[in-house]
Amino acid sequence: MADHYYTKDPTSQHKPGVVEYAYRGHSLRFDTDSGVFSRTEIDRGTHELLAALPDTLEGKLLDLGCGYGVIGISVGKAFPNTDVLMADINQRACDLSLENARKNGVKAQVLQSDGYENISGTGFDHILQNPPIRAGKAVIYAMFAEAAKRLAPGGRLWLVIRKQQGAESALRYLSTLFSNVETIAKKGGFWIICCSLPL
């Protein structure tokens, strides 16, 4: 069976690469490889999610499904008052994230985890996610439901979903979990959604 980016231990032949990314005045470089999400370029959805974030972020932050670390490392670099945890089911992605954080001068923890399986912590101020749509609705909706349990009071879940991949139905489901669900940006078919819990 071919590897997917949500394969736990990819066996595909290594094809190392480097992707460069500029974010809020910082020049970042990411090592990539085969068997991880969007290995040849920064995914458009990831870019739009990062672009839509507010001017300040702080507190305990989780990048769930981190891939090679673009979201968590970009946020950690631009917002040094964040305490970043990155997690992915894909061990190769986790290894890349750890090395990329080091090379970009970002202090972050990295954890191999199938969804929230190995994440023991709660009280996250922010959870950021470009969800693995190809893993199926049941998988990503379970992640949304668990996020609602893991956030601190007043915490926020930030998501990017393409309209044609179920953004409208996701909004309806998210509204059953969170007190406030808002589409904060729409660009190129990508919807950036912010879900929050009451203080």
TORDO-19836 format. One record per residue (C-alpha): residue in three letters; x negated, y, z. Coordinates in steps of 0.001 Angstrom, whole numbers. Layout:
% TORDO-19836
   type         X         Y         Z
    ala         X         Y         Z
...
END
This chain:
% TORDO-19836
   type         X         Y         Z
    met         0         0         0
    ala     -1336      3453      -917
    asp     -2276      5886      1816
    his        34      8769      2658
    tyr      -989     11853      4607
    tyr      1003     10345      7492
    thr      -955      7058      7352
    lys     -2501      6376     10765
    asp     -5878      5128      9502
    pro     -6423      5979      5821
    thr     -8544      3495      3889
    ser     -8817      5515       674
    gln    -12334      6190      -578
    his    -13770      9375       871
    lys    -13723     12413     -1431
    pro    -15073     15269       704
    gly    -14261     18814      -280
    val    -14180     22354      1080
    val    -11293     24833      1037
    glu    -11728     28514      1860
    tyr     -8982     30658      3355
    ala     -8732     34298      4442
    tyr     -6386     35003      7352
    arg     -5893     38351      9076
    gly     -9418     39545      8451
    his    -11116     36216      9089
    ser    -12883     34102      6447
    leu    -12352     30425      7193
    arg    -13790     27257      5653
    phe    -12221     23847      5998
    asp    -13772     20477      5233
    thr    -11221     18191      3574
    asp    -11115     14609      2355
    ser     -8909     12087       590
    gly     -6016     10662      2560
    val     -5052     13972      4174
    phe     -2374     16523      3314
    ser     -3142     19051       558
    arg     -6841     18282       431
    thr     -7717     20486     -2570
    glu     -6009     23741     -1573
    ile     -4064     25401      1220
    asp      -460     24289       897
    arg      1944     27095       -94
    gly      4285     26304      2777
    thr      1447     26488      5286
    his       406     29853      3857
    glu      3930     31262      4030
    leu      4356     30065      7625
    leu      1103     31712      8696
    ala      1989     34922      6833
    ala      5364     35163      8601
    leu      4008     34938     12144
    pro      4241     38067     14319
    asp      1367     40467     14914
    thr       623     38974     18315
    leu       740     35436     19641
    glu      -464     34136     22982
    gly       -10     31217     25314
    lys        40     27477     24925
    leu       369     26469     21267
    leu       843     23145     19503
    asp       126     22574     15805
    leu      1999     19324     15193
    gly      1026     17435     12047
    cys     -2104     19538     11817
    gly     -3735     17881      8802
    tyr     -7298     19199      8595
    gly     -6397     22046     10938
    val     -5406     25063      8842
    ile     -2540     26326     11014
    gly     -4042     25725     14442
    ile     -7488     27029     13506
    ser     -6175     30086     11643
    val     -3972     31028     14592
    gly     -6730     30299     17104
    lys     -9120     32562     15189
    ala     -6665     35427     14713
    phe     -5087     35190     18168
    pro     -7802     34331     20719
    asn     -5321     34441     23607
    thr     -3774     31192     22412
    asp     -4597     27803     23908
    val     -4469     25551     20834
    leu     -3685     21839     20700
    met     -3642     20184     17282
    ala     -2141     16738     16737
    asp     -1677     14396     13778
    ile      -911     10705     13273
    asn     -3762     10560     10729
    gln     -7104      9852     12417
    arg     -9077     11148      9449
    ala     -7161     14423      9665
    cys     -7860     14641     13401
    asp    -11590     14127     12849
    leu    -11613     16880     10226
    ser     -9632     19230     12490
    leu    -12074     18789     15337
    glu    -15063     19496     13111
    asn    -13329     22412     11366
    ala    -12469     24026     14693
    arg    -16116     23801     15726
    lys    -17420     25179     12435
    asn    -14970     28103     12507
    gly    -15729     28973     16117
    val    -12294     28093     17470
    lys    -11857     26344     20789
    ala     -9093     23771     20359
    gln     -8106     20318     21500
    val     -7308     17651     18920
    leu     -5213     14569     19618
    gln     -4241     11601     17465
    ser      -504     11149     17965
    asp      2487      9769     16079
    gly      4763     12736     16587
    tyr      4804     13414     20328
    glu      3868      9855     21290
    asn       480     10718     22832
    ile      1275     14318     23785
    ser      1958     14333     27503
    gly      2179     18075     27958
    thr      5203     20338     28060
    gly      5608     24074     28499
    phe      4410     25072     25046
    asp      4991     28722     24234
    his      4790     28015     20508
    ile      5063     24896     18385
    leu      4130     25372     14736
    gln      4974     22804     12122
    asn      4948     22221      8391
    pro      6947     19001      8846
    pro      6131     15807      6908
    ile      9194     15845      4664
    arg      8125     12670      2847
    ala      8237     10759      6131
    gly     12038     11123      6043
    lys     14790     13082      7753
    ala     15011     10727     10748
    val     11329     11295     11533
    ile     11333     15077     11267
    tyr     14677     15530     13057
    ala     13316     13465     15955
    met     10353     15864     16044
    phe     12723     18851     16166
    ala     14679     17323     19045
    glu     11515     16573     20993
    ala     10209     20094     20401
    ala     13256     21482     22190
    lys     12255     19436     25252
    arg      8575     20400     25138
    leu      8883     24181     24863
    ala      8607     26509     27835
    pro     11565     28767     28662
    gly     11524     31436     25976
    gly      9313     29237     23799
    arg      9571     29147     20024
    leu      9424     26501     17320
    trp      8150     27854     13988
    leu      8870     25780     10869
    val      8521     25970      7114
    ile     10887     23948      4906
    arg     11610     24222      1203
    lys     15209     24947       319
    gln     15361     21996     -2086
    gln     13974     19694       599
    gly     16788     20301      3056
    ala     16292     23704      4681
    glu     20023     24388      4963
    ser     20882     21057      6604
    ala     17852     21415      8896
    leu     19160     24801     10009
    arg     22486     23265     10952
    tyr     20787     20545     12992
    leu     18391     22950     14667
    ser     21370     25056     15749
    thr     22551     22122     17871
    leu     19210     22073     19726
    phe     18241     25721     20192
    ser     20041     28788     21493
    asn     18780     30934     18648
    val     17827     29837     15124
    glu     16738     32460     12632
    thr     15400     32354      9085
    ile     12696     35003      9291
    ala     11402     34772      5709
    lys     12273     33251      2345
    lys      9615     33194      -345
    gly      9127     31008     -3387
    gly     11749     28539     -2180
    phe     10135     28218      1260
    trp     12172     29111      4332
    ile     10380     30109      7529
    ile     12564     29287     10522
    cys     12082     30390     14117
    cys     13968     28557     16855
    ser     13909     29746     20444
    leu     15081     28731     23877
    pro     16490     31109     26508
    leu     14187     32540     29168
END
